[in-house]
Amino acid sequence: MNPRFFSLQRLLDQTVQGISERYPDQLPGWKELIALQWGWGNFGFMASMSYLRKVVAAAHAVNGPILECGSGATTLLMGMVTRSRGIEIFSLEHHPRWHQKMTRTLQRYGMDHVQVLQAPLKDFGDYDWYDVDKSRIASGIQLVVCDGPPGNIKGSRYGLIPEMKVKLVDTCTILLDDANRSNERRVMESWRSLHGFDYRLEGMIQKFAMVNRILD
């Protein structure tokens, strides 16, 4: 076994155990989040610390199902802070090998309430989006964590609202990562003008957005 892989796996195991033991009395802080990122090891696609903190706080606050677009470290974080309450998480993943990795990892840590659904990207005409059987996803989604699909596909992440809106409660919050990129800005403007969702930017250098339905 590669010694570097072994040390990262051990760091991940220790971090997951530590966070799980302290929750719900204490949400993970900066040190735990950094350790989780390093243990996870997907260095080219690391989310910002501010985004991870917002994700974990939002997952802690909900009492209904969560939808995630693109799986990774956020999947583990949300799994840890929802397991004791049995909150369902549905994570869409288009990459077969990454789907296998996530499935094995969730099994390793006993996160049976998290489902990673393999969903290849499909051409929906004006945009590409996950080809997923919506009947496998619970209705009443309270939180969406959107860090996928890749932003360079047709329509970027626009397909989330037209394809999944029927599953979202009116008060659902969408946390959209990479909000400083031009493609994502265009997506949010389209969501606002065509679907009645507004947004607020947060974060420093790596911005993300909180997106909510405009309610009367």
N, C-alpha and C positions, 0 to 999 in steps of 0.2 A: 504494500500500500504506500502511496505517496505520502511522506511525512508531513508535507504542507497540508494536504487534504485532511489527514488525520487530526492535525492540530486545529484546523478550522472546524471540523465536525465536533471535536471535543468542546471548543468554545461555544458553538451553537447549542450543544446539549446542555452545558452549564447555564447558559443564558436563558434558555427556555425554561429550565427547571427553576431558576431563581425568580423569574417573572411570575411563573405559575404559583409558586409558593407564597409570594407576597400579595398577589391579587386575591380579593378585591380591596384589601386594605390600602394598597399603594399601587398606583399606575407606574409603568416603567419610566425612568428618567433618562437624561442624556446618555449617561454611561451605559445603561442597559441597551438603549437603542443603537448606540455605536457598536457595542459588542455583538448585537444581533446582526447588524449590517456586515461586519467583518466575518462573523461565523458563517453567514449565508454565502458570502464570497462572490456574489454577482457584481463585481466591481464596476463594470461598464454601465450598469443601469441602476445605480444607487439613487434612491429618493432622498430628498433633503430631510434634515432632522425636523424642521418645522412642519413639513408635510406628514412625517411619521407621527409626530406628537398630535397633530390634528386628527389623523386617522384613528389612533388608538383612543383618544378622548371621545370621538364621535361614536365609535363602536361600543365603548363603555356606556354611553348614554342611551342607546336605542333599546327598545323592548320588542322589536320585530325583526323580520329577516333583512339581510344585507346582500346586495349584489356587487360583485367586483368584476371589473373588466381588465384582464391581464393579471396573472398571479405572480407571487413572489414573496418578499419579506413581509409585505403588508398582510398577506394571507395568514402567515403565522401569527403576527401580532394580533389581528382580529380574532383568530381562533383561540388564542390564549385568554383574551378578556371577555369572551362570550361563552366559553365552554361550560362554566358552572351554571349558566342560565339557560343553556340549550338553544341559544339563538342560532337560527339556520343561516349559513353563508353559502352563496352560490357564486363560484368564481369561473369566469369564461376564459379559456385558454386555447389559442389556435395552433400552438406549436406542439406536435405529438411528443417529442422527447422531453420538453419542459413539463407537459402534462404528466408524464410518467414520473419525473423527478418530484413534482409537487405531491402527487398521490402517495408515493413512497414516504415522503417526509411527513405528511399528515398522519399516515398510519403509524409511523415511528413514535409520534407524540400523542397518539390516541385521540385525534381530533375528528371524531366520527360525525360531528355536526357540520363539518365543512365539506362541500362537494366541489371538486374541480371538474368542470364539464368541458370535454374536448369539443371545440367548435371551430372548424375551419372557416376561413374568411370567404365570403360569398359576395358576388356582384349583385347589388340591389338596384342597379340603374344609375342613380345619381351619386351613390356612395357604396363602399364596401363595408360589410359588417359581419359579425359572427353568425354563422349558420347554426342556430341552436333551436332545439325543440322547446318552445316556451312553456309547454305543459310541465316540464321538469323543474321550472323555477316557480317558487311560491309567489302568490300575489301579496300585496301589502308591503312592498319593499320600502323601508324607512331610510336607508342609507345606500348610496352608490359610491364606490371608490373606483375611479376611472383613471387607469394608467395604461390603457391599451384600447384598441390595437395600435400597432406602430403608426406614428403620426404622418408618415409619408405615403400612406395608402390613399386611394380615391376617397375624398370627403373627410379624411382624417378620422376623428371620433364623433362625427356628426350623427351617425346611425344610432347612437345610444337613445336619443329621445324618440325619434319616429318608431323605432323597433321595440323599445322597452317601456314606453310611457304608460301603457296599459297596466303594467305591473307595479307602478309607483303610487304610493299614497300622495295626496295633495301637498303634504308638508315634508315630503322627502327632500333630503339634502344630498347633493352630488358634489363630491370632492374631486375636481379635475386637476390632475398634475400637468406639468409642463405648460402652464398658462402664459408663460412669457413668449412662447413660440407663435409665429404669425398664423400658422394653420389652426392652432387651438383658439386664437383670438377670433378668427373668422367663424369657427364652429360656434363659439359662444354668442357672437352677434347674430348668427342664423337662428340659434335656439331662441334668442330673445324676440326677433322679429317674426319668426314663423310659428313658434310653439309657446310663447308666453313664459319663458324662463329667463330670469335676470341673474347677474353674477356679481361677485365682489372678489377682487384680487387680494391675496395675502402672500406672506413670505417676503424674503429679501431678494437675493440674486436669483434663486430658483423659485419662481412664483408658482402658486397654485390658485385655484379659484373655488369659492363656495357658490354653488349654483342652486337656486330655488325657484319653484314655480311662483309666478306673480299672482297673488290672491287678491280678490276684490275686498 
